[in-house]
Every structure is written in structure tokens, then in C-alpha cells.
Amino acid sequence: MQGRLLPKYNGRYQAHPIGYWKKEFPIASKLGLDSIEFILDFNQAEKNPLLTEEGIKEIKEIENLSGIKVKSICADYFMEAPIHSSNKVIVENSLKMLNRLIDSAVLLNIKDIVIPCVDQSSLKNQKEINNFVKNISSIMSKAEKFDINISLETDLAPKPFADLIEKINSKNLTVNYDMGNSAALGYDPIEELKSYGKKISDLHIKDRLLGGVSVPLGTGNVEFVKIFESLLKQNYQGIMIFQAFRDDEGLEIFKKQFSWFLKNIKL
């Protein structure tokens, strides 16, 4: 996840690091990683290189120099401006932004755009679910045309999440599976993976305590071995992103967790 190998941007746990984002690419390359999931924040969105011709050129240049690709976008923008908002102006602007992101994804050969429907953008009731289905469906034909996945991250239980996917009914409507968030909510990973595992295109690797916060990998409630054994049985071929616990500095705590992961998880 963008920023995990760098010091925090403005003290924020997760954000696009304006002004020093390029520094992460050679670090990721030295660690043996192959991709960075770019973040689009709501605040200062227009300063994000994803949204300008010059910025896209810069991303391509650093990809070529480092060998690290941007394969996915975590569109945290939509946590502040939900696609299922009751405010029509917010919805209109958010759909315009999603259109722009699809255009950028095409230019950068990005496969997944993650839409977080968690925390303040959680789908809290049936009306919000209906709004989301209606609004996101209006853009799925464009996503299908360019074969871009709109990858949903929600805090819905397995059955309601599977029902939501079925309602939208698009081959390019996929799932971002955040194993840490699911563990914090007390969901059974096997039930989740049975319900919608074949629709997962983007994994967020994270550990959390039940009902609690992010903790270093292996110290929380995520059943990593069970999850990855199940994903391997399903022949998972999607993106894997470390969205793990971080501190102010970033890099050393990442290295420790990456080593733990390589030692304990067989892929």
C-alpha cells in the first residue's frame, strides 16, 4: 500500500505522500516487491499524479526506472464522498471522479480500482445499498469496455455482500478482501471465501484484533494460514497488497512483517 515504506504524510496513517511519493519505488524494488497500490485521497485530490497528464507520465517513468508497477488504486476519496450518498451533488461529482480514474487506469494499465465502503462510507441500510447499486451500475459498462475491475471493500457480512455482488451483476465488479477488517468484525474467513472468494481480485494483507485496531502481522486475530490455503485452492491470481500495521517511520516495521509473512505463509 502506498506510503507504507515511507514516513507518515502529515501524520496520517494512510495517505498519498504528496511531494515524496517517488521515493517509495526504488525501496520497494530493493525489497523484492513488484507493485504499489496508489492512493487517491479526497483532500488535495487534484495534486495526485493519477489525475494529470504530467503526473501519469511521471508514474510511467518511475515504473520503468524501478520495475515496480502500479496495478491498483485504493480510492479512499470515496470514503469522504460516498457513491451511495443521499446528496445528489456528491454522487454526481464522485461518479465523475470514478470516470477519471478509469481513464487513468487505462493509460497506466491498472487493473483494479478499490472502492472502500467502510467506516464513514459503510453501507448502513437497504436504502444506501440500493443507492450504491443504482449509482455504480451506471459506470460498469465503461469498466467492462476497458476491462477495469471495480473492486468493492465493504464491512457487510458474507451473505449480504454476496447478494450485493449479484445485484450489480458485472464480470468487472469484484471484491477487495481485507482480512484484517474481517477479523476485527468477527467474520468467518471460510464462510466469506465460500460466499464470494472467486470474485476477489485484490487482497489487503493486514492483522487486527477482534473489535480492535491494526496490529503487527501474526499478533492479531487473522487466520492467515487458513485464508491463504483456501485462496490457493481457489487458484487465486489477483493482486496482494500489504496494508499492514505501520508506525511513524514505516520501513523497518514493514521489513519485520514482510519477513514474518514470507516465513509463515506458503504461496
ChimeraX commands (.cxc) that place a marker at each C-alpha (Angstrom):
marker #1 position 0.00,0.00,0.00 radius 0.5
marker #1 position 1.35,3.38,-0.98 radius 0.5
marker #1 position 3.23,5.13,1.82 radius 0.5
marker #1 position 3.92,2.06,3.97 radius 0.5
marker #1 position 7.66,2.23,3.19 radius 0.5
marker #1 position 7.91,5.96,3.91 radius 0.5
marker #1 position 7.44,8.24,6.93 radius 0.5
marker #1 position 3.83,9.29,7.51 radius 0.5
marker #1 position 2.46,12.11,5.37 radius 0.5
marker #1 position 1.22,14.91,7.65 radius 0.5
marker #1 position 0.96,12.39,10.50 radius 0.5
marker #1 position -1.71,10.37,8.67 radius 0.5
marker #1 position -1.83,6.58,8.95 radius 0.5
marker #1 position -2.60,6.16,5.26 radius 0.5
marker #1 position -2.34,8.83,2.58 radius 0.5
marker #1 position -0.80,9.62,-0.79 radius 0.5
marker #1 position 2.56,11.18,0.18 radius 0.5
marker #1 position 2.47,14.41,-1.81 radius 0.5
marker #1 position 5.94,15.61,-2.76 radius 0.5
marker #1 position 7.89,12.43,-1.98 radius 0.5
marker #1 position 5.83,9.56,-3.42 radius 0.5
marker #1 position 8.51,8.63,-5.97 radius 0.5
marker #1 position 10.99,7.71,-3.20 radius 0.5
marker #1 position 8.99,4.58,-2.40 radius 0.5
marker #1 position 9.51,2.87,-5.76 radius 0.5
marker #1 position 13.26,2.09,-5.51 radius 0.5
marker #1 position 12.76,0.99,-1.88 radius 0.5
marker #1 position 10.02,-1.42,-2.96 radius 0.5
marker #1 position 12.27,-2.74,-5.72 radius 0.5
marker #1 position 15.13,-3.47,-3.28 radius 0.5
marker #1 position 12.70,-5.39,-1.04 radius 0.5
marker #1 position 11.68,-7.65,-3.92 radius 0.5
marker #1 position 8.14,-6.31,-4.23 radius 0.5
marker #1 position 6.50,-5.90,-7.62 radius 0.5
marker #1 position 3.74,-3.31,-7.21 radius 0.5
marker #1 position 2.41,-0.36,-5.22 radius 0.5
marker #1 position -1.30,0.29,-4.76 radius 0.5
marker #1 position -1.69,4.02,-5.37 radius 0.5
marker #1 position -3.96,6.03,-3.06 radius 0.5
marker #1 position -6.38,8.75,-4.12 radius 0.5
marker #1 position -7.39,10.91,-1.16 radius 0.5
marker #1 position -10.33,13.31,-1.07 radius 0.5
marker #1 position -8.24,16.15,0.33 radius 0.5
marker #1 position -5.85,17.62,-2.23 radius 0.5
marker #1 position -7.07,15.13,-4.84 radius 0.5
marker #1 position -6.07,17.36,-7.72 radius 0.5
marker #1 position -2.43,17.20,-6.56 radius 0.5
marker #1 position -2.44,13.45,-7.17 radius 0.5
marker #1 position -0.42,12.42,-10.24 radius 0.5
marker #1 position -3.16,9.97,-11.21 radius 0.5
marker #1 position -5.33,12.88,-12.31 radius 0.5
marker #1 position -2.99,14.82,-14.59 radius 0.5
marker #1 position -1.31,14.12,-17.90 radius 0.5
marker #1 position 2.08,15.12,-16.48 radius 0.5
marker #1 position 1.51,13.00,-13.37 radius 0.5
marker #1 position 0.70,9.92,-15.42 radius 0.5
marker #1 position 3.89,10.48,-17.38 radius 0.5
marker #1 position 5.84,10.67,-14.09 radius 0.5
marker #1 position 4.27,7.43,-12.84 radius 0.5
marker #1 position 5.24,5.64,-16.06 radius 0.5
marker #1 position 8.80,6.95,-15.80 radius 0.5
marker #1 position 9.30,5.78,-12.21 radius 0.5
marker #1 position 7.71,2.41,-13.07 radius 0.5
marker #1 position 10.23,1.94,-15.88 radius 0.5
marker #1 position 13.17,3.04,-13.74 radius 0.5
marker #1 position 12.30,0.88,-10.72 radius 0.5
marker #1 position 10.49,-2.10,-12.22 radius 0.5
marker #1 position 7.67,-1.50,-9.72 radius 0.5
marker #1 position 4.23,-1.29,-11.33 radius 0.5
marker #1 position 1.07,0.46,-10.20 radius 0.5
marker #1 position -1.51,-2.29,-10.68 radius 0.5
marker #1 position -4.29,-0.93,-8.48 radius 0.5
marker #1 position -5.75,2.22,-6.93 radius 0.5
marker #1 position -7.18,2.47,-3.42 radius 0.5
marker #1 position -9.76,5.22,-3.92 radius 0.5
marker #1 position -10.09,6.47,-0.34 radius 0.5
marker #1 position -11.62,9.56,-1.97 radius 0.5
marker #1 position -14.97,7.76,-1.88 radius 0.5
marker #1 position -14.87,7.35,1.89 radius 0.5
marker #1 position -15.37,11.11,2.13 radius 0.5
marker #1 position -17.69,11.34,-0.88 radius 0.5
marker #1 position -19.62,8.05,-0.98 radius 0.5
marker #1 position -21.12,6.89,-4.25 radius 0.5
marker #1 position -24.24,5.96,-2.26 radius 0.5
marker #1 position -24.65,9.40,-0.66 radius 0.5
marker #1 position -28.15,10.87,-0.41 radius 0.5
marker #1 position -26.64,14.14,-1.67 radius 0.5
marker #1 position -27.03,14.21,-5.47 radius 0.5
marker #1 position -24.18,16.69,-5.94 radius 0.5
marker #1 position -21.77,14.41,-4.05 radius 0.5
marker #1 position -22.89,11.43,-6.14 radius 0.5
marker #1 position -22.52,13.35,-9.40 radius 0.5
marker #1 position -19.02,14.54,-8.51 radius 0.5
marker #1 position -17.96,11.10,-7.27 radius 0.5
marker #1 position -19.10,9.40,-10.46 radius 0.5
marker #1 position -17.17,11.99,-12.47 radius 0.5
marker #1 position -14.10,11.19,-10.36 radius 0.5
marker #1 position -14.56,7.46,-10.89 radius 0.5
marker #1 position -14.79,8.09,-14.64 radius 0.5
marker #1 position -11.49,9.98,-14.47 radius 0.5
marker #1 position -9.89,7.15,-12.52 radius 0.5
marker #1 position -10.98,4.62,-15.14 radius 0.5
marker #1 position -9.43,6.82,-17.84 radius 0.5
marker #1 position -6.18,6.98,-15.85 radius 0.5
marker #1 position -6.27,3.24,-15.19 radius 0.5
marker #1 position -6.48,2.58,-18.93 radius 0.5
marker #1 position -3.44,4.80,-19.60 radius 0.5
marker #1 position -1.41,3.16,-16.81 radius 0.5
marker #1 position -2.53,-0.43,-17.44 radius 0.5
marker #1 position -4.04,-0.53,-13.94 radius 0.5
marker #1 position -6.40,-3.45,-13.37 radius 0.5
marker #1 position -8.24,-2.68,-10.10 radius 0.5
marker #1 position -9.89,0.40,-8.59 radius 0.5
marker #1 position -10.77,-0.32,-4.95 radius 0.5
marker #1 position -13.91,1.42,-3.65 radius 0.5
marker #1 position -13.98,1.37,0.18 radius 0.5
marker #1 position -17.47,1.15,1.70 radius 0.5
marker #1 position -16.28,1.01,5.30 radius 0.5
marker #1 position -16.20,3.27,8.36 radius 0.5
marker #1 position -17.84,6.59,7.43 radius 0.5
marker #1 position -18.74,5.25,3.95 radius 0.5
marker #1 position -20.23,1.99,5.25 radius 0.5
marker #1 position -23.43,0.70,3.62 radius 0.5
marker #1 position -25.57,1.12,6.72 radius 0.5
marker #1 position -29.05,0.20,5.48 radius 0.5
marker #1 position -31.01,-1.08,2.50 radius 0.5
marker #1 position -31.59,2.41,1.11 radius 0.5
marker #1 position -27.84,3.03,0.94 radius 0.5
marker #1 position -27.29,-0.38,-0.65 radius 0.5
marker #1 position -29.95,0.41,-3.26 radius 0.5
marker #1 position -28.36,3.80,-3.95 radius 0.5
marker #1 position -24.97,2.17,-4.35 radius 0.5
marker #1 position -26.27,-0.48,-6.75 radius 0.5
marker #1 position -28.03,2.12,-8.89 radius 0.5
marker #1 position -25.12,4.56,-8.99 radius 0.5
marker #1 position -22.26,2.12,-9.50 radius 0.5
marker #1 position -24.24,0.24,-12.17 radius 0.5
marker #1 position -24.25,3.41,-14.27 radius 0.5
marker #1 position -20.48,3.16,-14.69 radius 0.5
marker #1 position -19.99,-0.59,-15.01 radius 0.5
marker #1 position -20.41,-0.62,-18.80 radius 0.5
marker #1 position -17.35,1.65,-19.09 radius 0.5
marker #1 position -15.40,-0.55,-16.66 radius 0.5
marker #1 position -16.35,-3.60,-18.73 radius 0.5
marker #1 position -15.39,-1.88,-22.00 radius 0.5
marker #1 position -11.85,-1.28,-20.74 radius 0.5
marker #1 position -11.70,-4.41,-18.54 radius 0.5
marker #1 position -11.09,-2.45,-15.34 radius 0.5
marker #1 position -12.22,-4.09,-12.09 radius 0.5
marker #1 position -14.29,-2.02,-9.68 radius 0.5
marker #1 position -13.24,-3.83,-6.52 radius 0.5
marker #1 position -15.53,-3.33,-3.53 radius 0.5
marker #1 position -14.33,-3.29,0.06 radius 0.5
marker #1 position -17.26,-3.46,2.47 radius 0.5
marker #1 position -17.94,-4.38,6.09 radius 0.5
marker #1 position -21.00,-6.41,5.10 radius 0.5
marker #1 position -21.39,-9.97,6.37 radius 0.5
marker #1 position -20.73,-12.71,3.79 radius 0.5
marker #1 position -24.32,-13.29,2.62 radius 0.5
marker #1 position -25.31,-9.60,2.21 radius 0.5
marker #1 position -22.01,-8.92,0.42 radius 0.5
marker #1 position -22.60,-11.82,-1.97 radius 0.5
marker #1 position -26.14,-10.54,-2.56 radius 0.5
marker #1 position -24.79,-7.07,-3.37 radius 0.5
marker #1 position -22.36,-8.51,-5.92 radius 0.5
marker #1 position -25.18,-10.48,-7.52 radius 0.5
marker #1 position -27.41,-7.39,-7.79 radius 0.5
marker #1 position -24.75,-5.43,-9.68 radius 0.5
marker #1 position -24.09,-8.48,-11.87 radius 0.5
marker #1 position -20.94,-7.49,-13.77 radius 0.5
marker #1 position -17.83,-9.53,-14.54 radius 0.5
marker #1 position -15.79,-6.44,-13.63 radius 0.5
marker #1 position -17.46,-5.91,-10.26 radius 0.5
marker #1 position -15.03,-7.69,-7.94 radius 0.5
marker #1 position -14.10,-7.86,-4.26 radius 0.5
marker #1 position -11.27,-6.33,-2.29 radius 0.5
marker #1 position -10.81,-8.72,0.64 radius 0.5
marker #1 position -9.37,-7.00,3.70 radius 0.5
marker #1 position -8.59,-9.90,6.02 radius 0.5
marker #1 position -7.78,-7.63,8.97 radius 0.5
marker #1 position -11.07,-5.78,8.83 radius 0.5
marker #1 position -12.97,-9.07,8.53 radius 0.5
marker #1 position -11.19,-10.47,11.59 radius 0.5
marker #1 position -11.97,-7.32,13.57 radius 0.5
marker #1 position -15.65,-7.79,12.70 radius 0.5
marker #1 position -15.58,-11.45,13.76 radius 0.5
marker #1 position -16.43,-12.88,10.35 radius 0.5
marker #1 position -15.53,-16.49,9.50 radius 0.5
marker #1 position -12.99,-16.32,6.64 radius 0.5
marker #1 position -14.01,-19.69,5.23 radius 0.5
marker #1 position -17.65,-18.58,5.04 radius 0.5
marker #1 position -16.53,-15.35,3.36 radius 0.5
marker #1 position -14.37,-17.12,0.80 radius 0.5
marker #1 position -17.12,-19.63,0.04 radius 0.5
marker #1 position -19.58,-16.78,-0.46 radius 0.5
marker #1 position -17.54,-14.59,-2.80 radius 0.5
marker #1 position -13.97,-15.91,-2.95 radius 0.5
marker #1 position -13.98,-16.35,-6.72 radius 0.5
marker #1 position -14.82,-12.64,-7.12 radius 0.5
marker #1 position -11.78,-11.46,-5.12 radius 0.5
marker #1 position -9.29,-9.59,-7.31 radius 0.5
marker #1 position -7.38,-7.58,-4.68 radius 0.5
marker #1 position -6.18,-8.65,-1.21 radius 0.5
marker #1 position -5.31,-6.31,1.64 radius 0.5
marker #1 position -2.95,-8.15,3.97 radius 0.5
marker #1 position -3.45,-6.83,7.48 radius 0.5
marker #1 position -3.88,-8.09,11.05 radius 0.5
marker #1 position -6.35,-6.73,13.59 radius 0.5
marker #1 position -7.68,-7.69,16.97 radius 0.5
marker #1 position -11.31,-8.73,17.31 radius 0.5
marker #1 position -13.16,-5.46,17.72 radius 0.5
marker #1 position -9.84,-3.64,17.74 radius 0.5
marker #1 position -7.13,-1.87,15.81 radius 0.5
marker #1 position -4.39,-2.90,13.39 radius 0.5
marker #1 position -1.50,-4.81,14.97 radius 0.5
marker #1 position 1.70,-6.32,13.52 radius 0.5
marker #1 position 1.12,-9.37,11.33 radius 0.5
marker #1 position 0.76,-12.54,13.38 radius 0.5
marker #1 position -0.26,-10.81,16.62 radius 0.5
marker #1 position -3.98,-10.33,15.95 radius 0.5
marker #1 position -7.00,-12.47,15.10 radius 0.5
marker #1 position -6.44,-13.06,11.38 radius 0.5
marker #1 position -6.21,-16.77,10.50 radius 0.5
marker #1 position -3.56,-16.29,7.83 radius 0.5
marker #1 position -2.78,-19.95,7.11 radius 0.5
marker #1 position -6.45,-20.87,6.77 radius 0.5
marker #1 position -7.12,-17.91,4.47 radius 0.5
marker #1 position -4.17,-18.48,2.14 radius 0.5
marker #1 position -4.75,-22.24,1.96 radius 0.5
marker #1 position -8.32,-21.53,0.88 radius 0.5
marker #1 position -7.22,-18.90,-1.66 radius 0.5
marker #1 position -4.67,-21.29,-3.14 radius 0.5
marker #1 position -7.37,-23.96,-3.51 radius 0.5
marker #1 position -9.40,-21.39,-5.43 radius 0.5
marker #1 position -6.33,-20.67,-7.60 radius 0.5
marker #1 position -6.22,-17.01,-6.59 radius 0.5
marker #1 position -4.37,-15.00,-9.24 radius 0.5
marker #1 position -5.11,-11.44,-8.13 radius 0.5
marker #1 position -3.16,-8.63,-6.52 radius 0.5
marker #1 position -1.75,-8.94,-2.98 radius 0.5
marker #1 position -1.18,-5.67,-1.13 radius 0.5
marker #1 position 0.44,-5.24,2.29 radius 0.5
marker #1 position -1.78,-2.79,4.16 radius 0.5
marker #1 position -0.23,-3.89,7.42 radius 0.5
marker #1 position 0.33,-2.08,10.71 radius 0.5
marker #1 position 2.65,0.91,10.48 radius 0.5
marker #1 position 4.44,3.33,12.75 radius 0.5
marker #1 position 5.61,6.89,12.09 radius 0.5
marker #1 position 8.73,5.78,10.23 radius 0.5
marker #1 position 7.28,2.94,8.17 radius 0.5
marker #1 position 10.12,0.98,6.61 radius 0.5
marker #1 position 11.61,-1.09,9.45 radius 0.5
marker #1 position 8.25,-2.29,10.79 radius 0.5
marker #1 position 7.31,-3.24,7.23 radius 0.5
marker #1 position 10.51,-5.28,6.83 radius 0.5
marker #1 position 9.79,-7.20,10.05 radius 0.5
marker #1 position 6.24,-8.02,8.98 radius 0.5
marker #1 position 7.28,-8.93,5.44 radius 0.5
marker #1 position 9.85,-11.37,6.88 radius 0.5
marker #1 position 7.19,-12.87,9.16 radius 0.5
marker #1 position 4.87,-13.31,6.20 radius 0.5
marker #1 position 7.47,-14.99,3.98 radius 0.5
marker #1 position 8.43,-17.34,6.83 radius 0.5
marker #1 position 4.91,-18.35,7.83 radius 0.5
marker #1 position 2.81,-18.24,4.66 radius 0.5
marker #1 position 3.42,-20.64,1.78 radius 0.5
marker #1 position 2.30,-19.35,-1.58 radius 0.5
marker link #1:1,2 radius 0.2
marker link #1:2,3 radius 0.2
marker link #1:3,4 radius 0.2
marker link #1:4,5 radius 0.2
marker link #1:5,6 radius 0.2
marker link #1:6,7 radius 0.2
marker link #1:7,8 radius 0.2
marker link #1:8,9 radius 0.2
marker link #1:9,10 radius 0.2
marker link #1:10,11 radius 0.2
marker link #1:11,12 radius 0.2
marker link #1:12,13 radius 0.2
marker link #1:13,14 radius 0.2
marker link #1:14,15 radius 0.2
marker link #1:15,16 radius 0.2
marker link #1:16,17 radius 0.2
marker link #1:17,18 radius 0.2
marker link #1:18,19 radius 0.2
marker link #1:19,20 radius 0.2
marker link #1:20,21 radius 0.2
marker link #1:21,22 radius 0.2
marker link #1:22,23 radius 0.2
marker link #1:23,24 radius 0.2
marker link #1:24,25 radius 0.2
marker link #1:25,26 radius 0.2
marker link #1:26,27 radius 0.2
marker link #1:27,28 radius 0.2
marker link #1:28,29 radius 0.2
marker link #1:29,30 radius 0.2
marker link #1:30,31 radius 0.2
marker link #1:31,32 radius 0.2
marker link #1:32,33 radius 0.2
marker link #1:33,34 radius 0.2
marker link #1:34,35 radius 0.2
marker link #1:35,36 radius 0.2
marker link #1:36,37 radius 0.2
marker link #1:37,38 radius 0.2
marker link #1:38,39 radius 0.2
marker link #1:39,40 radius 0.2
marker link #1:40,41 radius 0.2
marker link #1:41,42 radius 0.2
marker link #1:42,43 radius 0.2
marker link #1:43,44 radius 0.2
marker link #1:44,45 radius 0.2
marker link #1:45,46 radius 0.2
marker link #1:46,47 radius 0.2
marker link #1:47,48 radius 0.2
marker link #1:48,49 radius 0.2
marker link #1:49,50 radius 0.2
marker link #1:50,51 radius 0.2
marker link #1:51,52 radius 0.2
marker link #1:52,53 radius 0.2
marker link #1:53,54 radius 0.2
marker link #1:54,55 radius 0.2
marker link #1:55,56 radius 0.2
marker link #1:56,57 radius 0.2
marker link #1:57,58 radius 0.2
marker link #1:58,59 radius 0.2
marker link #1:59,60 radius 0.2
marker link #1:60,61 radius 0.2
marker link #1:61,62 radius 0.2
marker link #1:62,63 radius 0.2
marker link #1:63,64 radius 0.2
marker link #1:64,65 radius 0.2
marker link #1:65,66 radius 0.2
marker link #1:66,67 radius 0.2
marker link #1:67,68 radius 0.2
marker link #1:68,69 radius 0.2
marker link #1:69,70 radius 0.2
marker link #1:70,71 radius 0.2
marker link #1:71,72 radius 0.2
marker link #1:72,73 radius 0.2
marker link #1:73,74 radius 0.2
marker link #1:74,75 radius 0.2
marker link #1:75,76 radius 0.2
marker link #1:76,77 radius 0.2
marker link #1:77,78 radius 0.2
marker link #1:78,79 radius 0.2
marker link #1:79,80 radius 0.2
marker link #1:80,81 radius 0.2
marker link #1:81,82 radius 0.2
marker link #1:82,83 radius 0.2
marker link #1:83,84 radius 0.2
marker link #1:84,85 radius 0.2
marker link #1:85,86 radius 0.2
marker link #1:86,87 radius 0.2
marker link #1:87,88 radius 0.2
marker link #1:88,89 radius 0.2
marker link #1:89,90 radius 0.2
marker link #1:90,91 radius 0.2
marker link #1:91,92 radius 0.2
marker link #1:92,93 radius 0.2
marker link #1:93,94 radius 0.2
marker link #1:94,95 radius 0.2
marker link #1:95,96 radius 0.2
marker link #1:96,97 radius 0.2
marker link #1:97,98 radius 0.2
marker link #1:98,99 radius 0.2
marker link #1:99,100 radius 0.2
marker link #1:100,101 radius 0.2
marker link #1:101,102 radius 0.2
marker link #1:102,103 radius 0.2
marker link #1:103,104 radius 0.2
marker link #1:104,105 radius 0.2
marker link #1:105,106 radius 0.2
marker link #1:106,107 radius 0.2
marker link #1:107,108 radius 0.2
marker link #1:108,109 radius 0.2
marker link #1:109,110 radius 0.2
marker link #1:110,111 radius 0.2
marker link #1:111,112 radius 0.2
marker link #1:112,113 radius 0.2
marker link #1:113,114 radius 0.2
marker link #1:114,115 radius 0.2
marker link #1:115,116 radius 0.2
marker link #1:116,117 radius 0.2
marker link #1:117,118 radius 0.2
marker link #1:118,119 radius 0.2
marker link #1:119,120 radius 0.2
marker link #1:120,121 radius 0.2
marker link #1:121,122 radius 0.2
marker link #1:122,123 radius 0.2
marker link #1:123,124 radius 0.2
marker link #1:124,125 radius 0.2
marker link #1:125,126 radius 0.2
marker link #1:126,127 radius 0.2
marker link #1:127,128 radius 0.2
marker link #1:128,129 radius 0.2
marker link #1:129,130 radius 0.2
marker link #1:130,131 radius 0.2
marker link #1:131,132 radius 0.2
marker link #1:132,133 radius 0.2
marker link #1:133,134 radius 0.2
marker link #1:134,135 radius 0.2
marker link #1:135,136 radius 0.2
marker link #1:136,137 radius 0.2
marker link #1:137,138 radius 0.2
marker link #1:138,139 radius 0.2
marker link #1:139,140 radius 0.2
marker link #1:140,141 radius 0.2
marker link #1:141,142 radius 0.2
marker link #1:142,143 radius 0.2
marker link #1:143,144 radius 0.2
marker link #1:144,145 radius 0.2
marker link #1:145,146 radius 0.2
marker link #1:146,147 radius 0.2
marker link #1:147,148 radius 0.2
marker link #1:148,149 radius 0.2
marker link #1:149,150 radius 0.2
marker link #1:150,151 radius 0.2
marker link #1:151,152 radius 0.2
marker link #1:152,153 radius 0.2
marker link #1:153,154 radius 0.2
marker link #1:154,155 radius 0.2
marker link #1:155,156 radius 0.2
marker link #1:156,157 radius 0.2
marker link #1:157,158 radius 0.2
marker link #1:158,159 radius 0.2
marker link #1:159,160 radius 0.2
marker link #1:160,161 radius 0.2
marker link #1:161,162 radius 0.2
marker link #1:162,163 radius 0.2
marker link #1:163,164 radius 0.2
marker link #1:164,165 radius 0.2
marker link #1:165,166 radius 0.2
marker link #1:166,167 radius 0.2
marker link #1:167,168 radius 0.2
marker link #1:168,169 radius 0.2
marker link #1:169,170 radius 0.2
marker link #1:170,171 radius 0.2
marker link #1:171,172 radius 0.2
marker link #1:172,173 radius 0.2
marker link #1:173,174 radius 0.2
marker link #1:174,175 radius 0.2
marker link #1:175,176 radius 0.2
marker link #1:176,177 radius 0.2
marker link #1:177,178 radius 0.2
marker link #1:178,179 radius 0.2
marker link #1:179,180 radius 0.2
marker link #1:180,181 radius 0.2
marker link #1:181,182 radius 0.2
marker link #1:182,183 radius 0.2
marker link #1:183,184 radius 0.2
marker link #1:184,185 radius 0.2
marker link #1:185,186 radius 0.2
marker link #1:186,187 radius 0.2
marker link #1:187,188 radius 0.2
marker link #1:188,189 radius 0.2
marker link #1:189,190 radius 0.2
marker link #1:190,191 radius 0.2
marker link #1:191,192 radius 0.2
marker link #1:192,193 radius 0.2
marker link #1:193,194 radius 0.2
marker link #1:194,195 radius 0.2
marker link #1:195,196 radius 0.2
marker link #1:196,197 radius 0.2
marker link #1:197,198 radius 0.2
marker link #1:198,199 radius 0.2
marker link #1:199,200 radius 0.2
marker link #1:200,201 radius 0.2
marker link #1:201,202 radius 0.2
marker link #1:202,203 radius 0.2
marker link #1:203,204 radius 0.2
marker link #1:204,205 radius 0.2
marker link #1:205,206 radius 0.2
marker link #1:206,207 radius 0.2
marker link #1:207,208 radius 0.2
marker link #1:208,209 radius 0.2
marker link #1:209,210 radius 0.2
marker link #1:210,211 radius 0.2
marker link #1:211,212 radius 0.2
marker link #1:212,213 radius 0.2
marker link #1:213,214 radius 0.2
marker link #1:214,215 radius 0.2
marker link #1:215,216 radius 0.2
marker link #1:216,217 radius 0.2
marker link #1:217,218 radius 0.2
marker link #1:218,219 radius 0.2
marker link #1:219,220 radius 0.2
marker link #1:220,221 radius 0.2
marker link #1:221,222 radius 0.2
marker link #1:222,223 radius 0.2
marker link #1:223,224 radius 0.2
marker link #1:224,225 radius 0.2
marker link #1:225,226 radius 0.2
marker link #1:226,227 radius 0.2
marker link #1:227,228 radius 0.2
marker link #1:228,229 radius 0.2
marker link #1:229,230 radius 0.2
marker link #1:230,231 radius 0.2
marker link #1:231,232 radius 0.2
marker link #1:232,233 radius 0.2
marker link #1:233,234 radius 0.2
marker link #1:234,235 radius 0.2
marker link #1:235,236 radius 0.2
marker link #1:236,237 radius 0.2
marker link #1:237,238 radius 0.2
marker link #1:238,239 radius 0.2
marker link #1:239,240 radius 0.2
marker link #1:240,241 radius 0.2
marker link #1:241,242 radius 0.2
marker link #1:242,243 radius 0.2
marker link #1:243,244 radius 0.2
marker link #1:244,245 radius 0.2
marker link #1:245,246 radius 0.2
marker link #1:246,247 radius 0.2
marker link #1:247,248 radius 0.2
marker link #1:248,249 radius 0.2
marker link #1:249,250 radius 0.2
marker link #1:250,251 radius 0.2
marker link #1:251,252 radius 0.2
marker link #1:252,253 radius 0.2
marker link #1:253,254 radius 0.2
marker link #1:254,255 radius 0.2
marker link #1:255,256 radius 0.2
marker link #1:256,257 radius 0.2
marker link #1:257,258 radius 0.2
marker link #1:258,259 radius 0.2
marker link #1:259,260 radius 0.2
marker link #1:260,261 radius 0.2
marker link #1:261,262 radius 0.2
marker link #1:262,263 radius 0.2
marker link #1:263,264 radius 0.2
marker link #1:264,265 radius 0.2
marker link #1:265,266 radius 0.2
marker link #1:266,267 radius 0.2
view
